Amino acid sequence: MRRIRVVPVAVATLVAVAGAGAPVLAADAAPAAPARYVVTLRPGADPGRVASDHARVHGAAVGHVYRHALSGYSATLTAAAADRLSSDPRVAAVLPDREVRVTAQVVPAGIQRVGATRGSAAAGNGRGAVDADIAILDTGIDARHRDLDVVGGVNCIQGNNSFTDLNGHGTHVAGTAAARDNSTGVVGVAPGARLWAVRVLDANGSGSWSSILCGIDWVTARADVIEVANMSLGGGGGEGSCSDHGLREAICRSTAAGVTYVVSAGNAASNASGFVPATYDEVITVSAITDFDGLPGGVGAPTCQYGTDDTFAGFSNFGPDVDLTAPGVCVTSTWRGGGYRAISGTSMASPHVAGAAALYLSTHPGATPAQVRSALLAAGTYDWVGDRDAVQEPLLDVSGF
C-alpha cells in the first residue's frame, strides 16, 4: 500500500511504505501485515455476494461495497489473499488503496483571520437562495452552522457514523460554495444552495481511495438530485482511463450520470498532470490566484499573508489540465463550531467554481457537465497575471449568470 505524506503548503507526494526496496524477510520473520485494497468486479457479478464469499473464503475484512460508480468493494487483506483474489474470474482488478489529503495551504496561526465577511460576484443582495444541490466530498460539514443549509450526507470513514466535520476544511469549502445570504458571516457563490456532506476525509484531513470511491458511489446513486460535486483534495497519480477499474472510472461513470465534478489543482507549484483527480479530463480543475480586494487592477494590500494582488498564487499547480482559476489566498469562509476563518489553497479556489456550476444549473436545469464546463470557461475573464504555463486559464466570472 502507498501513503501520502503531509507537507505544509504543498500537496503531499506518495511515498512507498512497502514493496520495492523493502528488506527481504528472514525465514522465521512475521508475515507482512494486512493492507487495504479496492476490489473491482466484472459485469454481472453481485458486489455484496462476492464480498461475502471473499470474506468467508479468503478472510477479507470488507469495508465499503460499491454498486453505482463502480462494481466492487474495499477490504483489508494479506498480500497472499490479494493475489488469490486476482485469480477469481469474477474479479476485474485488485488495486492497492491509497491515502489522499486535503489541498489547503497551512496558514500560520498568527496571520489567520477569523470571522471576516467575504462576498462573491453573484451574492450579497440578501435575496433568497439558489435552487441547486452540491455535494462536498471532504472532511464533512458542520450541519449546525447558521450559514449553511446541510440537507443530508454520508460518512465514508470507517468507525464513525457521522458526517459532522471534525477538521474544519469541509465546512470552509461548503461556505465558499453556498453560504446563505442572510446578513451575517459570509456569503457563497451560490447562496443557500442545498449542501450534502460526504465525509471522505478524517479529522486530520486524511483519507483513502476507498473512502473517496465510497463518496463518489453515494453521489452517483443520487445523481437525480445532486447536480454538482466538489473535491478539494488530491494526491499523486497518473491519468488513468475510464476503464481503469479505479478512481477515474468511477468519476467517468458519475459524470455520465449527470454530476458535474469540480476539483482543486493542488498546491505543489507543479504541473497538475501528476495529481489526481486534477489531471482527469472529466472534471473541472481549478488553480488559485491571489486577490485581496475583490477588484482587478493589482492594488489590493495583503491581508492574512504576503502576496501580490491579482497574480497567480505561488503554491498553485498549473498546466494544460487546469481549466479555470479563482481566488484562493486569504479566503474567508465558514468554520466548524459556527465560526469563520481565512485560509489559503487551491482547496479554497475550487468551491468558488462549484458554486458557479450550481448557480448556472439553477437557471439551466438539465445542462450536462460538458455544457456547464463550456459555459464557465466562456464567461471567464483574463484580468490577472503570472500564469506559469503557455496558456492562461480564465478567471471565474459569474456576473452574467
Residue, then its C-alpha position, 0 to 999 in steps of 0.5 A: m500500500r502507498r501513503i501520502r505524506v503531509v507537507p505544509v503548503a504543498v500537496a503531499t507526494l506518495v511515498a512507498v511504505a512497502g514493496a520495492g526496496a523493502p528488506v527481504l524477510a528472514a525465514d522465521a520473520a512475521p508475515a507482512a501485515p494486512a493492507r487495504y485494497v479496492v476490489t473491482l468486479r466484472p459485469g454481472a457479478d453481485p458486489g455484496r455476494v462476492a464480498s461475502d464469499h471473499a470474506r468467508v473464503h479468503g478472510a477479507a475484512v470488507g469495508h465499503v461495497y460499491r454498486h453505482a460508480l463502480s462494481g466492487y468493494s474495499a477490504t483489508l487483506t494479506a498480500a497472499a489473499a490479494d493475489r488469490l483474489s486476482s485469480d477469481p474470474r469474477v474479479a476485474a482488478v485488485l488495486p492497492d488503496r491509497e491515502v489522499r489529503v486535503t489541498a489547503q495551504v497551512v496558514p500560520a496561526g498568527i496571520q489567520r483571520v477569523g470571522a471576516t465577511r467575504g462576498s462573491a460576484a453573484a451574492g450579497n443582495g440578501r435575496g433568497a437562495v439558489d435552487a441547486d444541490i452540491a455535494i462536498l466530498d471532504t472532511g464533512i460539514d458542520a450541519r449546525h452552522r447558521d450559514l449553511d443549509v446541510v440537507g443530508g450526507v454520508n460518512c465514508i470513514q470507517g468507525n464513525n457514523s457521522f458526517t459532522d466535520l471534525n477538521g474544519h476544511g469541509t465546512h470552509v469549502a461548503g461556505t465558499a460554495a453556498a453560504r446563505d445570504n442572510s446578513t451575517g458571516v459570509v456569503g457563497v457563490a451560490p447562496g443557500a444552495r442545498l449542501w450534502a456532506v460526504r465525509v471522505l476525509d478524517a479529522n486530520g484531513s486524511g483519507s483513502w481511495s476507498s473512502i473517496l470511491c465510497g463518496i463518489d458511489w453515494v453521489t452517483a446513486r443520487a445523481d437525480v438530485i445532486e447536480v454538482a460535486n466538489m473535491s478539494l483534495g488530491g494526491g499523486g497519480g497518473e491519468g488513468s482511463c475510464s476503464d481503469h477499474g479505479l478512481r477515474e472510472a468511477i468519476c467517468r461513470s458519475t459524470a455520465a450520470g449527470v454530476t458535474y465534478v469540480v476539483s482543486a489543482g493542488n498546491a505543489a507549484s507543479n504541473a497538475s498532470g501528476f495529481v489526481p483527480a486534477t489531471y482527469d479530463e472529466v472534471i473541472t480543475v481549478s488553480a488559485i490566484t491571489d486577490f485581496d480586494g475583490l477588484p482587478g487592477g493589482v492594488g489590493a494590500p495583503t491581508c492574512q499573508y504576503g502576496t501580490d494582488d491579482t497574480f497567480a498564487g505561488f503554491s498553485n499547480f498549473g498546466p494544460d489540465v487546469d481549466l479555470t482559476a479563482p481566488g484562493v489566498c486569504v479566503t474567508s469562509t465558514w468554520r466548524g463550531g459556527g465560526y469563520r476563518a481565512i485560509s489559503g489553497t487551491s482547496m479554497a479556489s475550487p468551491h468558488v467554481a462549484g458554486a458557479a456550476a450550481l448557480y448556472l444549473s439553477t437557471h439551466p436545469g438539465a445542462t450536462p457537465a460538458q455544457v456547464r464546463s463550456a459555459l464557465l470557461a466562456a464567461g471567464t475573464y483574463d484580468w490577472v497575471g503570472d500564469r506559469d504555463a503557455v496558456q492562461e486559464p480564465l478567471l471565474d466570472v459569474s456576473g452574467f449568470 
